[in-house]
Amino acid sequence: MAADNVSGLLDALYEAAGNQDRWANFFSHLAAIVPFTVATFSFFNAQNRTYEFQVTEGIPTDAQDLYNLHYGALDEWYLRARSVVREGWVNDGRSLCSNTDLVRTEFYNDFLQRFGWLHECAAVIEMREFSMSVLTMMRDSHGSEFSSEEIDAIRTIAPHLKRALKLHRRIVDLQFCKEAESWVLDRVPFGVVLLNSSGTVLLANNTARKMATNGMIRLSESGLHAISCREDAQLQAAIRCAAAPVAAVSGTGALLLNGFDDRAIAAVVTPVKSTMFGMVPAVAVFLTDNGARHVSRTQILKTLFELTAAETRLAERLADGTPLKEAADHLGITVSTARTQLKNVFQKTNTSRQAELVRLLLMLPVDLGAADQR
């Protein structure tokens, strides 16, 4: 392998970790070293028959669907490999199943031949009790078998694929945590603003952004600010105090901020301790609109479980102990419609019986004022 080709391949591989759009570039560099017709790099969970990670190059969508839905279970290479291969195994398909045997199988005649594929080379990158990650490359029947030199090239690349897969998982996990945190923060009934030690806004949830839109606070590139200059000076002092290094005096501060319409906001400013890379703490500011009503169970049902208005009304009736038929009559809908809505509610709330649903709903907070107005 030419040194330049290997260097470019490894650069492309590590750039692809965590970035779905960059895997095509990796496959392009790989094809320059070991030519192929189609290729796939996947992490397959045999216990629940799902791909936790899968990237492909050149494989038609219908071929991928056919394999995942049916022919994967008939894959002669995979069936024979299960009992003999180990992590780090790299070889061609003939070492598992000769071409003479392969062409007699349903897998070849109904699947491989349909797309013109015959020659395979695979590398087992990682193997666990119920799962394995594999790089697979195939050539069509008019192409040559994979040579020993090409198999050795894949063997050299395999350890880098293992490291890249671990890096990919770590990046994806971090991305998931970030998205999940934002999703959760956007569903809490108070404003949350996260700032770095310089006062720059790192994150503001939906409630905080709405407060800014309504003129109750100001969010800008320079940070979080109160409307009043005097109150803003107090807020900035509290933020600086919370962002102070560990050696300095720091702590939680609480103050009252007034918006344009004189609605008061209670602001709690607190440090978010972090030892990451020796950085000073970030600052979290929690904002509560004192003029707002308490969050009702209805609001929680709509926001957290994404129920429709009709589904929410039915769920509320059931939470009050009303039988399904009586709830349907009260809401002016048929029992059949009520059952359909209830089925949707079960799915969205991850419950399966009415008793489970009611138990869940009774655990949610109730705004008595809102309940009285229903």
Secondary structure, 3 states (H helix, E strand, C coil): CCHHHHHHHHHHHHHHCCCHHHHHHHHHHHHHHCCCCEEEEEEEECCCCEEEEEEEECCCHHHHHHHHHCHHHHCHHHHHHCCCCCCCCEEEHHHCCCHHHHCCCHHHHHHHHHHCEEEEEEEEEEECCCEEEEEEEEEECCCCCCCHHHHHHHHHHHHHHHHHHHHHHHHHHHHHHHHHHHHHHCCCCCEEEEECCCCCEEEECHHHHHHHHCCCCEEECCEEECCCHHHHHHHHHHHHHHCCCCCCCCCCEEEEEECCCCCEEEEEEEEECCCHHHCCCEEEEEEEECCCCCCCHHHHHHHHCCCCHHHHHHHHHHHCCCCHHHHHHHHCCCHHHHHHHHHHHHHHHCCCCHHHHHHHHHCCCCCHHHHHCC
